[in-house]
Amino acid sequence: MNLWQRFVLWLNGYVYVGDRKRNGWKSPIPFYAFRCPIHGIVEDYAHGTNQRLECPHCRKVKKSG
């Protein structure tokens, strides 16, 4: 992240870092960097109808139960 993105992250709690496309996806979607209280700064896309940001590491732990 550049200095401006770090500032926006500090100010808003999240910052847009670019569009990404994963295998099997039809088109790229916006990804954001944000701070997880456990894992620090992580990147992911907004999930669900509420468009919430979830730490991908915490989500893996939650799924494995």
OpenMM code with the backbone's topology and positions (N, CA, C; nanometers):
from openmm import Vec3, app, unit

residues = "MET ASN LEU TRP GLN ARG PHE VAL LEU TRP LEU ASN GLY TYR VAL TYR VAL GLY ASP ARG LYS ARG ASN GLY TRP LYS SER PRO ILE PRO PHE TYR ALA PHE ARG CYS PRO ILE HIS GLY ILE VAL GLU ASP TYR ALA HIS GLY THR ASN GLN ARG LEU GLU CYS PRO HIS CYS ARG LYS VAL LYS LYS SER GLY".split()
positions = [
    Vec3(0.0837, -0.1176, 0.0000),
    Vec3(0.0000, 0.0000, 0.0000),
    Vec3(0.0883, 0.1241, 0.0000),
    Vec3(0.0413, 0.2233, -0.0735),
    Vec3(0.1158, 0.3484, -0.0728),
    Vec3(0.0745, 0.4337, 0.0473),
    Vec3(0.1395, 0.5452, 0.0646),
    Vec3(0.1165, 0.6310, 0.1809),
    Vec3(-0.0279, 0.6809, 0.1864),
    Vec3(-0.0832, 0.7188, 0.0716),
    Vec3(-0.2213, 0.7670, 0.0675),
    Vec3(-0.3184, 0.6563, 0.1103),
    Vec3(-0.2987, 0.5348, 0.0610),
    Vec3(-0.3861, 0.4234, 0.0992),
    Vec3(-0.3750, 0.3946, 0.2488),
    Vec3(-0.2563, 0.4035, 0.3044),
    Vec3(-0.2390, 0.3832, 0.4486),
    Vec3(-0.3139, 0.4893, 0.5287),
    Vec3(-0.3115, 0.6125, 0.4794),
    Vec3(-0.3839, 0.7205, 0.5458),
    Vec3(-0.5344, 0.6952, 0.5409),
    Vec3(-0.5863, 0.6582, 0.4249),
    Vec3(-0.7298, 0.6305, 0.4101),
    Vec3(-0.7686, 0.5114, 0.4978),
    Vec3(-0.6845, 0.4099, 0.5048),
    Vec3(-0.7106, 0.2949, 0.5914),
    Vec3(-0.7203, 0.3397, 0.7376),
    Vec3(-0.6276, 0.4228, 0.7801),
    Vec3(-0.6299, 0.4739, 0.9167),
    Vec3(-0.7558, 0.5576, 0.9416),
    Vec3(-0.7949, 0.6382, 0.8432),
    Vec3(-0.9082, 0.7286, 0.8569),
    Vec3(-1.0423, 0.6549, 0.8531),
    Vec3(-1.0610, 0.5659, 0.7562),
    Vec3(-1.1910, 0.5001, 0.7338),
    Vec3(-1.2017, 0.3602, 0.7929),
    Vec3(-1.0886, 0.2967, 0.8169),
    Vec3(-1.0912, 0.1581, 0.8632),
    Vec3(-1.0787, 0.0579, 0.7498),
    Vec3(-1.0877, 0.1051, 0.6279),
    Vec3(-1.0702, 0.0204, 0.5097),
    Vec3(-1.0293, 0.1094, 0.3928),
    Vec3(-0.9702, 0.0466, 0.2902),
    Vec3(-0.9306, 0.1213, 0.1714),
    Vec3(-0.9374, 0.0294, 0.0498),
    Vec3(-0.9847, 0.0827, -0.0619),
    Vec3(-0.9896, 0.0098, -0.1886),
    Vec3(-0.8472, -0.0131, -0.2377),
    Vec3(-0.8157, -0.1371, -0.2754),
    Vec3(-0.6801, -0.1675, -0.3218),
    Vec3(-0.6768, -0.2177, -0.4660),
    Vec3(-0.7919, -0.2272, -0.5303),
    Vec3(-0.7945, -0.2666, -0.6704),
    Vec3(-0.8944, -0.3784, -0.6964),
    Vec3(-0.9211, -0.4011, -0.8230),
    Vec3(-1.0095, -0.5107, -0.8627),
    Vec3(-0.9274, -0.6374, -0.8804),
    Vec3(-0.9830, -0.7497, -0.8373),
    Vec3(-0.9159, -0.8796, -0.8494),
    Vec3(-1.0146, -0.9788, -0.9108),
    Vec3(-0.9594, -1.0764, -0.9797),
    Vec3(-1.0402, -1.1840, -1.0373),
    Vec3(-0.9773, -1.3166, -0.9985),
    Vec3(-1.0551, -1.4013, -0.9330),
    Vec3(-1.0070, -1.5328, -0.8925),
    Vec3(-1.0516, -1.6370, -0.9937),
    Vec3(-0.9882, -1.7528, -0.9891),
    Vec3(-1.0250, -1.8610, -1.0803),
    Vec3(-1.1727, -1.8945, -1.0666),
    Vec3(-1.2407, -1.9060, -1.1791),
    Vec3(-1.3815, -1.9403, -1.1796),
    Vec3(-1.4749, -1.8204, -1.1764),
    Vec3(-1.4229, -1.7017, -1.1513),
    Vec3(-1.5059, -1.5820, -1.1505),
    Vec3(-1.5200, -1.5291, -1.2922),
    Vec3(-1.6348, -1.4707, -1.3220),
    Vec3(-1.6589, -1.4156, -1.4553),
    Vec3(-1.5899, -1.2821, -1.4759),
    Vec3(-1.5840, -1.2025, -1.3720),
    Vec3(-1.5234, -1.0704, -1.3862),
    Vec3(-1.4593, -1.0284, -1.2535),
    Vec3(-1.3704, -0.9311, -1.2591),
    Vec3(-1.3058, -0.8841, -1.1367),
    Vec3(-1.4033, -0.8067, -1.0476),
    Vec3(-1.3759, -0.8075, -0.9174),
    Vec3(-1.4555, -0.7313, -0.8212),
    Vec3(-1.3606, -0.6514, -0.7319),
    Vec3(-1.4119, -0.5473, -0.6667),
    Vec3(-1.3270, -0.4634, -0.5810),
    Vec3(-1.2796, -0.5377, -0.4563),
    Vec3(-1.1533, -0.5186, -0.4248),
    Vec3(-1.0944, -0.5719, -0.3022),
    Vec3(-1.0531, -0.4554, -0.2135),
    Vec3(-1.0580, -0.4789, -0.0836),
    Vec3(-1.0284, -0.3758, 0.0150),
    Vec3(-0.9281, -0.4289, 0.1169),
    Vec3(-0.8461, -0.3399, 0.1679),
    Vec3(-0.7591, -0.3723, 0.2809),
    Vec3(-0.8255, -0.3166, 0.4054),
    Vec3(-0.8178, -0.3926, 0.5142),
    Vec3(-0.8754, -0.3501, 0.6410),
    Vec3(-0.8013, -0.4219, 0.7528),
    Vec3(-0.8222, -0.3761, 0.8743),
    Vec3(-0.7495, -0.4314, 0.9882),
    Vec3(-0.8355, -0.5325, 1.0627),
    Vec3(-0.7831, -0.6544, 1.0749),
    Vec3(-0.8442, -0.7579, 1.1580),
    Vec3(-0.7783, -0.7466, 1.2957),
    Vec3(-0.8558, -0.7504, 1.4043),
    Vec3(-0.7948, -0.7379, 1.5370),
    Vec3(-0.6991, -0.8526, 1.5707),
    Vec3(-0.7140, -0.9663, 1.5035),
    Vec3(-0.6287, -1.0822, 1.5295),
    Vec3(-0.5129, -1.0913, 1.4308),
    Vec3(-0.5402, -1.0720, 1.3004),
    Vec3(-0.4415, -1.0972, 1.1957),
    Vec3(-0.3780, -0.9718, 1.1359),
    Vec3(-0.4147, -0.8549, 1.1832),
    Vec3(-0.3564, -0.7318, 1.1304),
    Vec3(-0.4227, -0.6902, 1.0004),
    Vec3(-0.3484, -0.6287, 0.9113),
    Vec3(-0.4041, -0.5804, 0.7854),
    Vec3(-0.4191, -0.6972, 0.6890),
    Vec3(-0.5413, -0.7134, 0.6370),
    Vec3(-0.5732, -0.8205, 0.5419),
    Vec3(-0.6485, -0.7607, 0.4235),
    Vec3(-0.6596, -0.8383, 0.3149),
    Vec3(-0.7348, -0.7969, 0.1970),
    Vec3(-0.8448, -0.8971, 0.1694),
    Vec3(-0.9603, -0.8478, 0.1304),
    Vec3(-1.0713, -0.9336, 0.0899),
    Vec3(-1.1759, -0.8472, 0.0212),
    Vec3(-1.2800, -0.9122, -0.0281),
    Vec3(-1.3899, -0.8423, -0.0936),
    Vec3(-1.5106, -0.8393, 0.0003),
    Vec3(-1.6052, -0.7519, -0.0285),
    Vec3(-1.7253, -0.7387, 0.0543),
    Vec3(-1.8161, -0.8597, 0.0303),
    Vec3(-1.8690, -0.9167, 0.1393),
    Vec3(-1.9499, -1.0386, 0.1334),
    Vec3(-2.0958, -1.0112, 0.1667),
    Vec3(-2.1837, -1.0877, 0.1033),
    Vec3(-2.3250, -1.0877, 0.1385),
    Vec3(-2.4001, -0.9632, 0.0965),
    Vec3(-2.5282, -0.9642, 0.1293),
    Vec3(-2.6128, -0.8505, 0.0927),
    Vec3(-2.5786, -0.7265, 0.1737),
    Vec3(-2.5188, -0.7449, 0.2910),
    Vec3(-2.4767, -0.6314, 0.3740),
    Vec3(-2.3409, -0.5767, 0.3331),
    Vec3(-2.2743, -0.6447, 0.2380),
    Vec3(-2.1427, -0.6024, 0.1894),
    Vec3(-2.0444, -0.5818, 0.3037),
    Vec3(-2.0334, -0.6828, 0.3903),
    Vec3(-1.9441, -0.6726, 0.5052),
    Vec3(-1.8055, -0.7274, 0.4701),
    Vec3(-1.7051, -0.6695, 0.5310),
    Vec3(-1.5684, -0.7154, 0.5136),
    Vec3(-1.5360, -0.8135, 0.6250),
    Vec3(-1.4889, -0.9317, 0.5876),
    Vec3(-1.4537, -1.0358, 0.6844),
    Vec3(-1.3100, -1.0786, 0.6609),
    Vec3(-1.2378, -1.0973, 0.7676),
    Vec3(-1.1010, -1.1457, 0.7571),
    Vec3(-1.1024, -1.2854, 0.6953),
    Vec3(-1.0277, -1.3085, 0.5876),
    Vec3(-1.0279, -1.4407, 0.5247),
    Vec3(-0.9704, -1.5488, 0.6166),
    Vec3(-0.8773, -1.5137, 0.7034),
    Vec3(-0.8185, -1.6113, 0.7957),
    Vec3(-0.9195, -1.6510, 0.9035),
    Vec3(-0.9889, -1.5533, 0.9587),
    Vec3(-1.0910, -1.5811, 1.0600),
    Vec3(-1.2058, -1.6608, 0.9991),
    Vec3(-1.2423, -1.6324, 0.8749),
    Vec3(-1.3501, -1.7049, 0.8076),
    Vec3(-1.3148, -1.8511, 0.7889),
    Vec3(-1.1870, -1.8796, 0.7579),
    Vec3(-1.1433, -2.0192, 0.7431),
    Vec3(-1.1566, -2.0942, 0.8757),
    Vec3(-1.1168, -2.0293, 0.9839),
    Vec3(-1.1244, -2.0901, 1.1159),
    Vec3(-1.2704, -2.1151, 1.1522),
    Vec3(-1.3570, -2.0190, 1.1228),
    Vec3(-1.4993, -2.0309, 1.1530),
    Vec3(-1.5624, -2.1477, 1.0763),
    Vec3(-1.5241, -2.1632, 0.9476),
    Vec3(-1.5779, -2.2721, 0.8648),
    Vec3(-1.5336, -2.4087, 0.9155),
    Vec3(-1.4073, -2.4191, 0.9574),
    Vec3(-1.3566, -2.5491, 1.0013),
    Vec3(-1.4070, -2.5845, 1.1400),
    Vec3(-1.4617, -2.4870, 1.2083),
    Vec3(-1.5336, -2.5048, 1.3298),
    Vec3(-1.4687, -2.5461, 1.4518),
] * unit.nanometer
topology = app.Topology()
chain = topology.addChain("A")
for resn in residues:
    res = topology.addResidue(resn, chain)
    for name in ("N", "CA", "C"):
        topology.addAtom(name, app.Element.getBySymbol(name[0]), res)
